[in-house]
């Protein structure tokens, strides 16, 4: 398909996003010729029967062919795959579910439980860092849970080897409302202004740095609200600028699809796909999913830097430079960018929750705020201590 997006400015402007271009993309149809290993195509989403494909993943040649097909679907096809029977034996899911319910109960006693992204609080229970918490609760269950070659293969298909697993449980109770349509991590977790500050080519890079997945811990018929998905929407390059627009969200609500899932099924999708958790309109289904957020090994800096120490050393001199006018605001901003951590993640989301449903305040943002407020260096250091404690695993 011809790319009609104007990138001459180097940046994406929400006002310039074209709903007709977007609609042309989502009007595409998944062809069986493009997904020969799929058992079926449901609502444009290729569905793979892992009972048939699991043995093929054991052979390096056929495994690579399957992964190449999945990668093509995630990049330029529907943007989402459903893997039926990812867990041939679902007893480990039952064990993990029991452990997670215990964790949820304990966290509610302590802090009231975790909040959600893109949805009203109170209708669900969230377990941040469900990966480590499951490991701590039962290393044996953790081992059996993630000893899954299908999950390993889909992660490698999109991210290459040495991917990094994280996970968050979302338990949506009957009556839980739907999320708003959105894109996900990285740029999807930024405010509109911050997202717009990244050049267009970074919008292209962001989706290939992570993979979204969901493990169904229970049967999820449509009335339980499985994830609403808009096939092919990941291909709209300025989508991180467009997803907050009401006309794009309205089209999402008109055109989205949902797939019923059975316990042990998984869904994996490009994080740039427009999606949202559905409303749980059932009377007695507590929709339980473990959301997998898998990151590329390349999301690392070359060197380890003690930016906390650097901030403490530089801050008094930055105060002097600002008060004396020796450095302009632009010069100070440039120096802060080389000194402080400018990204919110990774963090401990239990103690360092998202602000306004998106990302916690960064070290660099705090540094700038402290300068603007004329914060005393002692209080500056104390706040850094609190930030470090909140982010600690």
C-alpha positions as a Python dict, from the first residue, in 0.01 Angstrom:
ca = {
    (1, 'X'): (0, 0, 0),
    (2, 'X'): (133, 343, -92),
    (3, 'X'): (238, 557, 203),
    (4, 'X'): (45, 885, 186),
    (5, 'X'): (167, 1024, 517),
    (6, 'X'): (337, 1362, 497),
    (7, 'X'): (657, 1339, 698),
    (8, 'X'): (827, 1646, 551),
    (9, 'X'): (810, 1819, 889),
    (10, 'X'): (979, 1523, 1055),
    (11, 'X'): (705, 1510, 1320),
    (12, 'X'): (345, 1392, 1345),
    (13, 'X'): (72, 1645, 1415),
    (14, 'X'): (-257, 1506, 1552),
    (15, 'X'): (-449, 1764, 1348),
    (16, 'X'): (-290, 1635, 1028),
    (17, 'X'): (-394, 1273, 1081),
    (18, 'X'): (-630, 1161, 806),
    (19, 'X'): (-922, 940, 904),
    (20, 'X'): (-974, 833, 542),
    (21, 'X'): (-616, 704, 518),
    (22, 'X'): (-670, 517, 843),
    (23, 'X'): (-994, 366, 719),
    (24, 'X'): (-828, 251, 398),
    (25, 'X'): (-578, 55, 606),
    (26, 'X'): (-834, -111, 831),
    (27, 'X'): (-1046, -203, 528),
    (28, 'X'): (-782, -462, 433),
    (29, 'X'): (-868, -830, 449),
    (30, 'X'): (-645, -1110, 578),
    (31, 'X'): (-577, -1358, 301),
    (32, 'X'): (-531, -1726, 376),
    (33, 'X'): (-239, -1720, 132),
    (34, 'X'): (-54, -1485, 368),
    (35, 'X'): (-105, -1707, 673),
    (36, 'X'): (-75, -2065, 542),
    (37, 'X'): (-10, -2212, 886),
    (38, 'X'): (-322, -2057, 1043),
    (39, 'X'): (-599, -2303, 1128),
    (40, 'X'): (-859, -2035, 1054),
    (41, 'X'): (-909, -1663, 1010),
    (42, 'X'): (-1162, -1513, 1248),
    (43, 'X'): (-1267, -1151, 1196),
    (44, 'X'): (-944, -1090, 1002),
    (45, 'X'): (-733, -1237, 1286),
    (46, 'X'): (-530, -1549, 1202),
    (47, 'X'): (-589, -1822, 1458),
    (48, 'X'): (-319, -2086, 1507),
    (49, 'X'): (-385, -2427, 1661),
    (50, 'X'): (-83, -2496, 1878),
    (51, 'X'): (-179, -2862, 1917),
    (52, 'X'): (-77, -2894, 1553),
    (53, 'X'): (210, -2645, 1547),
    (54, 'X'): (375, -2724, 1879),
    (55, 'X'): (572, -3022, 1741),
    (56, 'X'): (692, -2807, 1450),
    (57, 'X'): (845, -2558, 1692),
    (58, 'X'): (1088, -2830, 1798),
    (59, 'X'): (1252, -2833, 1453),
    (60, 'X'): (1474, -2526, 1393),
    (61, 'X'): (1379, -2497, 1024),
    (62, 'X'): (1003, -2520, 1065),
    (63, 'X'): (1022, -2308, 1381),
    (64, 'X'): (1185, -2025, 1188),
    (65, 'X'): (918, -2046, 917),
    (66, 'X'): (641, -2019, 1175),
    (67, 'X'): (813, -1725, 1344),
    (68, 'X'): (858, -1547, 1011),
    (69, 'X'): (487, -1582, 941),
    (70, 'X'): (394, -1447, 1283),
    (71, 'X'): (632, -1152, 1241),
    (72, 'X'): (477, -1067, 905),
    (73, 'X'): (129, -1068, 1056),
    (74, 'X'): (238, -847, 1346),
    (75, 'X'): (422, -599, 1123),
    (76, 'X'): (217, -562, 805),
    (77, 'X'): (-75, -800, 840),
    (78, 'X'): (-360, -788, 1087),
    (79, 'X'): (-120, -693, 1369),
    (80, 'X'): (-256, -964, 1600),
    (81, 'X'): (-245, -1343, 1625),
    (82, 'X'): (-449, -1580, 1841),
    (83, 'X'): (-272, -1896, 1957),
    (84, 'X'): (-522, -2162, 2060),
    (85, 'X'): (-409, -2406, 2326),
    (86, 'X'): (-85, -2226, 2408),
    (87, 'X'): (-106, -2418, 2736),
    (88, 'X'): (-186, -2780, 2659),
    (89, 'X'): (-211, -2845, 3033),
    (90, 'X'): (-397, -2562, 3203),
    (91, 'X'): (-348, -2689, 3558),
    (92, 'X'): (-50, -2455, 3600),
    (93, 'X'): (-280, -2163, 3515),
    (94, 'X'): (-514, -2271, 3794),
    (95, 'X'): (-223, -2286, 4038),
    (96, 'X'): (-101, -1943, 3929),
    (97, 'X'): (-453, -1799, 3950),
    (98, 'X'): (-487, -1914, 4311),
    (99, 'X'): (-153, -1756, 4397),
    (100, 'X'): (-242, -1431, 4223),
    (101, 'X'): (-576, -1413, 4406),
    (102, 'X'): (-388, -1443, 4733),
    (103, 'X'): (-151, -1166, 4622),
    (104, 'X'): (-447, -946, 4525),
    (105, 'X'): (-611, -995, 4864),
    (106, 'X'): (-290, -909, 5049),
    (107, 'X'): (-225, -601, 4838),
    (108, 'X'): (-581, -479, 4892),
    (109, 'X'): (-528, -505, 5265),
    (110, 'X'): (-209, -303, 5235),
    (111, 'X'): (-265, -34, 4973),
    (112, 'X'): (-605, -94, 4820),
    (113, 'X'): (-463, -261, 4508),
    (114, 'X'): (-312, -136, 4183),
    (115, 'X'): (-475, 108, 3942),
    (116, 'X'): (-531, 56, 3573),
    (117, 'X'): (-421, 229, 3254),
    (118, 'X'): (-693, 375, 3033),
    (119, 'X'): (-984, 260, 3252),
    (120, 'X'): (-1179, 377, 3556),
    (121, 'X'): (-1049, 247, 3887),
    (122, 'X'): (-1243, 7, 4105),
    (123, 'X'): (-1386, -227, 3841),
    (124, 'X'): (-1082, -450, 3830),
    (125, 'X'): (-785, -578, 4026),
    (126, 'X'): (-435, -521, 3893),
    (127, 'X'): (-115, -696, 3999),
    (128, 'X'): (191, -504, 3888),
    (129, 'X'): (505, -710, 3828),
    (130, 'X'): (312, -1034, 3838),
    (131, 'X'): (626, -1198, 3693),
    (132, 'X'): (845, -1154, 4001),
    (133, 'X'): (558, -1191, 4246),
    (134, 'X'): (466, -1532, 4105),
    (135, 'X'): (831, -1637, 4122),
    (136, 'X'): (851, -1530, 4487),
    (137, 'X'): (522, -1698, 4576),
    (138, 'X'): (613, -2031, 4414),
    (139, 'X'): (930, -2078, 4211),
    (140, 'X'): (802, -2417, 4095),
    (141, 'X'): (476, -2275, 3958),
    (142, 'X'): (669, -1991, 3798),
    (143, 'X'): (902, -2238, 3630),
    (144, 'X'): (616, -2448, 3491),
    (145, 'X'): (419, -2139, 3387),
    (146, 'X'): (695, -1989, 3172),
    (147, 'X'): (834, -2320, 3047),
    (148, 'X'): (628, -2261, 2734),
    (149, 'X'): (799, -2290, 2393),
    (150, 'X'): (505, -2126, 2215),
    (151, 'X'): (539, -1806, 2417),
    (152, 'X'): (915, -1815, 2369),
    (153, 'X'): (874, -1852, 1993),
    (154, 'X'): (628, -1564, 1948),
    (155, 'X'): (851, -1338, 2159),
    (156, 'X'): (1154, -1427, 1951),
    (157, 'X'): (955, -1388, 1629),
    (158, 'X'): (895, -1020, 1701),
    (159, 'X'): (1189, -920, 1921),
    (160, 'X'): (1467, -1160, 1834),
    (161, 'X'): (1656, -1356, 2102),
    (162, 'X'): (1733, -1238, 2454),
    (163, 'X'): (1395, -1069, 2499),
    (164, 'X'): (1296, -950, 2847),
    (165, 'X'): (969, -1066, 3002),
    (166, 'X'): (746, -858, 3229),
    (167, 'X'): (382, -922, 3319),
    (168, 'X'): (83, -764, 3491),
    (169, 'X'): (-234, -943, 3600),
    (170, 'X'): (-568, -781, 3518),
    (171, 'X'): (-879, -927, 3681),
    (172, 'X'): (-1198, -761, 3555),
    (173, 'X'): (-1513, -830, 3754),
    (174, 'X'): (-1871, -842, 3624),
    (175, 'X'): (-1979, -486, 3550),
    (176, 'X'): (-1624, -372, 3474),
    (177, 'X'): (-1629, -102, 3208),
    (178, 'X'): (-1431, -103, 2886),
    (179, 'X'): (-1106, 83, 2840),
    (180, 'X'): (-1067, 364, 2592),
    (181, 'X'): (-902, 281, 2262),
    (182, 'X'): (-527, 332, 2279),
    (183, 'X'): (-184, 220, 2171),
    (184, 'X'): (67, 88, 2418),
    (185, 'X'): (422, 110, 2548),
    (186, 'X'): (646, 295, 2469),
    (187, 'X'): (492, 601, 2304),
    (188, 'X'): (140, 502, 2403),
    (189, 'X'): (228, 561, 2769),
    (190, 'X'): (337, 919, 2707),
    (191, 'X'): (122, 1230, 2717),
    (192, 'X'): (14, 1374, 2383),
    (193, 'X'): (270, 1655, 2408),
    (194, 'X'): (560, 1423, 2489),
    (195, 'X'): (460, 1177, 2219),
    (196, 'X'): (448, 1461, 1965),
    (197, 'X'): (798, 1570, 2065),
    (198, 'X'): (946, 1248, 1925),
    (199, 'X'): (1032, 1259, 1553),
    (200, 'X'): (833, 1052, 1305),
    (201, 'X'): (1098, 783, 1262),
    (202, 'X'): (1091, 712, 1637),
    (203, 'X'): (717, 647, 1604),
    (204, 'X'): (815, 377, 1356),
    (205, 'X'): (1072, 228, 1593),
    (206, 'X'): (861, 219, 1910),
    (207, 'X'): (637, -77, 1812),
    (208, 'X'): (928, -307, 1730),
    (209, 'X'): (1074, -268, 2079),
    (210, 'X'): (790, -444, 2263),
    (211, 'X'): (533, -718, 2218),
    (212, 'X'): (194, -729, 2388),
    (213, 'X'): (38, -1056, 2493),
    (214, 'X'): (-240, -1191, 2712),
    (215, 'X'): (-275, -1533, 2870),
    (216, 'X'): (-636, -1636, 2932),
    (217, 'X'): (-660, -1783, 3282),
    (218, 'X'): (-1028, -1860, 3231),
    (219, 'X'): (-1275, -1901, 2948),
    (220, 'X'): (-1356, -1559, 2802),
    (221, 'X'): (-1680, -1552, 2604),
    (222, 'X'): (-1771, -1224, 2438),
    (223, 'X'): (-1991, -1111, 2727),
    (224, 'X'): (-1687, -1120, 2957),
    (225, 'X'): (-1521, -847, 2748),
    (226, 'X'): (-1210, -991, 2582),
    (227, 'X'): (-979, -732, 2429),
    (228, 'X'): (-1126, -514, 2155),
    (229, 'X'): (-890, -516, 1858),
    (230, 'X'): (-874, -321, 1531),
    (231, 'X'): (-686, -530, 1274),
    (232, 'X'): (-436, -346, 1051),
    (233, 'X'): (-452, -28, 1264),
    (234, 'X'): (-88, -74, 1367),
    (235, 'X'): (11, 11, 1010),
    (236, 'X'): (-108, 371, 1043),
    (237, 'X'): (226, 540, 1102),
    (238, 'X'): (102, 853, 1289),
    (239, 'X'): (-126, 642, 1508),
    (240, 'X'): (44, 751, 1830),
    (241, 'X'): (-63, 1104, 1741),
    (242, 'X'): (-411, 998, 1630),
    (243, 'X'): (-541, 758, 1894),
    (244, 'X'): (-662, 1030, 2130),
    (245, 'X'): (-873, 1198, 1861),
    (246, 'X'): (-1244, 1144, 1908),
    (247, 'X'): (-1307, 1061, 1541),
    (248, 'X'): (-1044, 788, 1546),
    (249, 'X'): (-1182, 650, 1872),
    (250, 'X'): (-1535, 657, 1731),
    (251, 'X'): (-1422, 461, 1426),
    (252, 'X'): (-1248, 214, 1657),
    (253, 'X'): (-1571, 156, 1847),
    (254, 'X'): (-1755, 106, 1518),
    (255, 'X'): (-1504, -131, 1359),
    (256, 'X'): (-1328, -321, 1640),
    (257, 'X'): (-1356, -698, 1675),
    (258, 'X'): (-1335, -935, 1971),
    (259, 'X'): (-1242, -1302, 1986),
    (260, 'X'): (-1376, -1536, 2252),
    (261, 'X'): (-1093, -1723, 2422),
    (262, 'X'): (-1065, -2044, 2618),
    (263, 'X'): (-846, -2100, 2920),
    (264, 'X'): (-494, -2162, 2796),
    (265, 'X'): (-529, -1953, 2480),
    (266, 'X'): (-312, -1648, 2420),
    (267, 'X'): (-336, -1340, 2204),
    (268, 'X'): (-28, -1146, 2094),
    (269, 'X'): (-31, -815, 1912),
    (270, 'X'): (179, -529, 1791),
    (271, 'X'): (170, -258, 2062),
    (272, 'X'): (77, -3, 1794),
    (273, 'X'): (-250, -185, 1729),
    (274, 'X'): (-551, 18, 1843),
    (275, 'X'): (-702, -188, 2123),
    (276, 'X'): (-891, -169, 2452),
    (277, 'X'): (-1016, -410, 2714),
    (278, 'X'): (-1385, -481, 2664),
    (279, 'X'): (-1672, -430, 2907),
    (280, 'X'): (-1752, -729, 3125),
    (281, 'X'): (-2131, -750, 3089),
    (282, 'X'): (-2152, -1102, 3228),
    (283, 'X'): (-2317, -1181, 3558),
    (284, 'X'): (-2063, -1421, 3700),
    (285, 'X'): (-1741, -1428, 3492),
    (286, 'X'): (-1438, -1274, 3658),
    (287, 'X'): (-1219, -1221, 3353),
    (288, 'X'): (-865, -1313, 3451),
    (289, 'X'): (-573, -1241, 3219),
    (290, 'X'): (-201, -1218, 3268),
    (291, 'X'): (-80, -939, 3040),
    (292, 'X'): (266, -999, 2901),
    (293, 'X'): (476, -697, 2809),
    (294, 'X'): (791, -826, 2646),
    (295, 'X'): (1081, -597, 2561),
    (296, 'X'): (1365, -611, 2313),
    (297, 'X'): (1712, -684, 2446),
    (298, 'X'): (1821, -367, 2267),
    (299, 'X'): (1636, -140, 2510),
    (300, 'X'): (1957, -85, 2707),
    (301, 'X'): (2221, 184, 2733),
    (302, 'X'): (2585, 92, 2663),
    (303, 'X'): (2718, 185, 3007),
    (304, 'X'): (2588, 180, 3363),
    (305, 'X'): (2562, 539, 3489),
    (306, 'X'): (2498, 660, 3843),
    (307, 'X'): (2262, 939, 3740),
    (308, 'X'): (2138, 985, 4095),
    (309, 'X'): (2486, 1082, 4210),
    (310, 'X'): (2532, 1307, 3907),
    (311, 'X'): (2205, 1489, 3981),
    (312, 'X'): (2310, 1559, 4340),
    (313, 'X'): (2647, 1692, 4226),
    (314, 'X'): (2514, 1908, 3944),
    (315, 'X'): (2200, 2052, 4105),
    (316, 'X'): (2361, 2324, 4324),
    (317, 'X'): (2561, 2448, 4025),
    (318, 'X'): (2246, 2448, 3811),
    (319, 'X'): (2071, 2659, 4076),
    (320, 'X'): (2358, 2908, 4070),
    (321, 'X'): (2365, 2919, 3690),
    (322, 'X'): (1990, 2979, 3672),
    (323, 'X'): (1982, 3247, 3940),
    (324, 'X'): (2281, 3433, 3796),
    (325, 'X'): (2165, 3399, 3439),
    (326, 'X'): (2496, 3245, 3344),
    (327, 'X'): (2316, 2971, 3151),
    (328, 'X'): (2000, 3018, 2951),
    (329, 'X'): (1693, 2792, 3003),
    (330, 'X'): (1779, 2605, 2681),
    (331, 'X'): (2137, 2552, 2796),
    (332, 'X'): (2023, 2426, 3135),
    (333, 'X'): (1773, 2194, 2972),
    (334, 'X'): (2046, 2046, 2752),
    (335, 'X'): (2269, 1987, 3055),
    (336, 'X'): (1986, 1821, 3250),
    (337, 'X'): (1919, 1587, 2958),
    (338, 'X'): (2278, 1459, 2984),
    (339, 'X'): (2265, 1435, 3362),
    (340, 'X'): (1931, 1292, 3474),
    (341, 'X'): (1730, 988, 3374),
    (342, 'X'): (1475, 1113, 3123),
    (343, 'X'): (1253, 806, 3105),
    (344, 'X'): (998, 677, 3356),
    (345, 'X'): (1069, 308, 3305),
    (346, 'X'): (1159, 56, 3430),
    (347, 'X'): (1013, 124, 3771),
    (348, 'X'): (822, -40, 4054),
    (349, 'X'): (462, 41, 3962),
    (350, 'X'): (333, -58, 4305),
    (351, 'X'): (529, 223, 4472),
    (352, 'X'): (575, 449, 4170),
    (353, 'X'): (234, 445, 3999),
    (354, 'X'): (157, 613, 3667),
    (355, 'X'): (56, 976, 3676),
    (356, 'X'): (-281, 1040, 3510),
    (357, 'X'): (-285, 682, 3385),
    (358, 'X'): (39, 715, 3193),
    (359, 'X'): (396, 744, 3320),
    (360, 'X'): (554, 842, 3655),
    (361, 'X'): (755, 1163, 3681),
    (362, 'X'): (1106, 1118, 3549),
    (363, 'X'): (1424, 1217, 3728),
    (364, 'X'): (1487, 1480, 3459),
    (365, 'X'): (1135, 1622, 3492),
    (366, 'X'): (1182, 1646, 3867),
    (367, 'X'): (1519, 1817, 3820),
    (368, 'X'): (1356, 2081, 3599),
    (369, 'X'): (1066, 2124, 3839),
    (370, 'X'): (1300, 2164, 4136),
    (371, 'X'): (1493, 2434, 3952),
    (372, 'X'): (1173, 2618, 3860),
    (373, 'X'): (1051, 2603, 4220),
    (374, 'X'): (1387, 2705, 4366),
    (375, 'X'): (1401, 2388, 4575),
    (376, 'X'): (1670, 2374, 4843),
    (377, 'X'): (1944, 2122, 4757),
    (378, 'X'): (1875, 1930, 5079),
    (379, 'X'): (1509, 1881, 4987),
    (380, 'X'): (1619, 1798, 4633),
    (381, 'X'): (1832, 1515, 4767),
    (382, 'X'): (1559, 1391, 4999),
    (383, 'X'): (1314, 1373, 4711),
    (384, 'X'): (1567, 1179, 4504),
    (385, 'X'): (1591, 936, 4796),
    (386, 'X'): (1214, 889, 4788),
    (387, 'X'): (1217, 842, 4411),
    (388, 'X'): (1491, 579, 4439),
    (389, 'X'): (1305, 395, 4712),
    (390, 'X'): (986, 395, 4506),
    (391, 'X'): (1156, 255, 4199),
    (392, 'X'): (1348, -17, 4382),
    (393, 'X'): (1237, -373, 4305),
}
